[in-house]
Amino acid sequence: MKKIVTFGEIMLRLNPPGFLRFGQARSFDIAFGGGEANVSASLANFGLATDFVTRLPKNDLGEACLAYLRSFGIGTPKIIRGGKRIGIYFLENGAVQRGSKVVYDRDGSAIAEIKKGMVDWIPYSPMPTGSTGPGSRRRSASRSARSVSRGF
């Protein structure tokens, strides 16, 4: 069965309850969000097999994020663990004519410090037609990984 793989940052989202503004809040609701993770969740909701690849810290917030992703049926076996923190964004929900407001705090996040070679793309690399032998898959994966790093 084929899988759709998304790669990107997922962040901890903190937002005041309801439509409170930042200055009115005394607590924050939490969730996790990120464009690529949202795509994986939507596709999983349609019954498609998906994996999300990112880097999360080895701490309770990283574990909570993994559980959140899995709750949507998103595969997480290739998520890299490491780094000190997860990126955070604060969301103030808009109300009536007041637009929503977002403040990002993502400097030094685990994904921001990802390095080339940390992700094993080989399991996701297609084997070109006509390629055989033990080294052909590795060469194919290397070419695929280079094309992903260049933006296809």
C-alpha positions as CSV (number, residue, x, y, z in Angstrom):
1,M,0.0,0.0,0.0
2,K,1.3,3.4,-1.0
3,K,1.8,6.2,1.6
4,I,1.6,9.9,1.3
5,V,4.4,11.5,3.2
6,T,4.4,15.1,4.4
7,F,7.4,16.9,5.9
8,G,7.4,20.1,7.9
9,E,7.1,21.8,11.2
10,I,4.4,21.2,13.8
11,M,4.1,23.7,16.6
12,L,2.4,23.9,20.0
13,R,-0.5,26.3,19.6
14,L,-1.6,28.4,22.6
15,N,-4.7,30.5,22.4
16,P,-6.9,32.3,24.9
17,P,-10.2,30.6,25.5
18,G,-13.1,31.8,23.3
19,F,-12.5,35.2,21.8
20,L,-10.4,36.7,24.6
21,R,-7.5,38.9,23.6
22,F,-4.0,38.2,24.7
23,G,-4.2,40.9,27.3
24,Q,-7.4,39.5,28.8
25,A,-6.3,35.9,29.0
26,R,-5.4,34.2,32.3
27,S,-5.0,30.8,30.7
28,F,-4.4,29.3,27.3
29,D,-5.9,26.3,25.5
30,I,-3.4,24.1,23.8
31,A,-3.3,22.2,20.5
32,F,-0.8,21.4,17.9
33,G,-0.8,22.8,14.4
34,G,1.2,23.0,11.1
35,G,0.3,23.0,7.5
36,E,1.9,19.7,6.5
37,A,0.4,17.9,9.6
38,N,-3.0,19.4,8.7
39,V,-2.7,17.9,5.2
40,S,-1.7,14.5,6.6
41,A,-4.7,14.6,9.0
42,S,-7.1,15.5,6.2
43,L,-5.8,12.7,4.0
44,A,-6.0,10.2,6.8
45,N,-9.6,11.3,7.4
46,F,-10.3,10.3,3.8
47,G,-8.8,6.8,4.5
48,L,-5.4,7.4,2.9
49,A,-2.2,6.1,4.5
50,T,0.0,9.0,5.6
51,D,3.2,9.5,7.5
52,F,4.4,12.9,8.9
53,V,8.1,13.5,9.1
54,T,9.4,16.2,11.4
55,R,11.8,16.6,14.4
56,L,10.4,16.8,18.0
57,P,12.2,17.1,21.3
58,K,12.4,14.1,23.6
59,N,10.2,15.5,26.4
60,D,6.6,15.5,27.5
61,L,5.6,18.0,24.9
62,G,7.1,15.9,22.1
63,E,5.2,12.9,23.5
64,A,1.9,14.9,23.6
65,C,2.5,16.0,20.0
66,L,3.1,12.4,18.9
67,A,-0.2,11.3,20.6
68,Y,-2.0,14.2,19.0
69,L,-0.8,13.2,15.5
70,R,-1.6,9.5,16.1
71,S,-5.1,10.4,17.2
72,F,-5.8,11.5,13.6
73,G,-4.4,8.2,12.2
74,I,-1.2,9.8,11.0
75,G,1.9,7.6,10.9
76,T,4.8,8.8,13.1
77,P,7.5,6.1,12.8
78,K,10.0,8.4,11.0
79,I,9.7,11.4,13.3
80,I,13.1,12.2,14.6
81,R,13.5,12.9,18.3
82,G,16.0,15.5,19.5
83,G,16.5,19.2,20.1
84,K,15.5,21.2,23.1
85,R,12.1,22.6,22.3
86,I,9.1,22.6,20.0
87,G,8.1,25.8,18.2
88,I,5.2,27.7,19.7
89,Y,2.6,30.0,18.2
90,F,0.1,32.1,20.1
91,L,-3.3,32.5,18.4
92,E,-5.8,35.2,19.3
93,N,-9.1,34.3,17.6
94,G,-10.8,37.0,15.7
95,A,-14.3,38.1,16.5
96,V,-16.8,39.9,14.2
97,Q,-14.6,42.4,12.4
98,R,-11.5,42.0,14.5
99,G,-9.1,39.7,12.6
100,S,-7.2,36.9,14.3
101,K,-3.6,37.6,15.5
102,V,-0.7,35.2,15.5
103,V,2.7,35.5,17.4
104,Y,5.4,33.0,16.6
105,D,8.1,31.8,18.9
106,R,10.1,29.2,16.9
107,D,13.8,30.2,17.1
108,G,15.9,27.2,18.3
109,S,13.1,24.7,17.8
110,A,14.0,21.1,17.2
111,I,13.0,21.3,13.5
112,A,14.9,24.5,13.0
113,E,18.1,22.6,13.9
114,I,17.5,19.6,11.7
115,K,20.6,18.7,9.6
116,K,21.0,17.0,6.3
117,G,21.1,13.3,6.7
118,M,19.0,13.1,9.8
119,V,15.9,11.8,7.9
120,D,16.1,8.3,6.4
121,W,14.2,8.9,3.2
122,I,15.1,5.4,1.8
123,P,11.8,3.7,2.9
124,Y,9.9,6.4,1.0
125,S,11.9,6.4,-2.1
126,P,10.5,4.8,-5.2
127,M,12.6,2.2,-7.0
128,P,13.0,3.2,-10.7
129,T,11.9,0.7,-13.3
130,G,14.8,-1.5,-14.4
131,S,16.9,-0.9,-11.3
132,T,18.1,-4.1,-9.7
133,G,20.7,-5.1,-7.2
134,P,21.4,-4.3,-3.6
135,G,22.9,-0.8,-4.3
136,S,20.3,0.4,-6.8
137,R,17.7,1.2,-4.1
138,R,20.2,3.2,-2.1
139,R,21.3,5.2,-5.2
140,S,17.7,5.8,-6.1
141,A,16.9,7.0,-2.5
142,S,19.9,9.3,-2.6
143,R,18.7,10.9,-5.8
144,S,15.2,11.2,-4.4
145,A,16.4,12.8,-1.2
146,R,18.5,15.3,-3.2
147,S,15.5,16.2,-5.3
148,V,13.4,16.7,-2.1
149,S,16.0,18.9,-0.6
150,R,16.0,21.1,-3.8
151,G,12.2,21.4,-3.7
152,F,11.6,18.7,-6.4
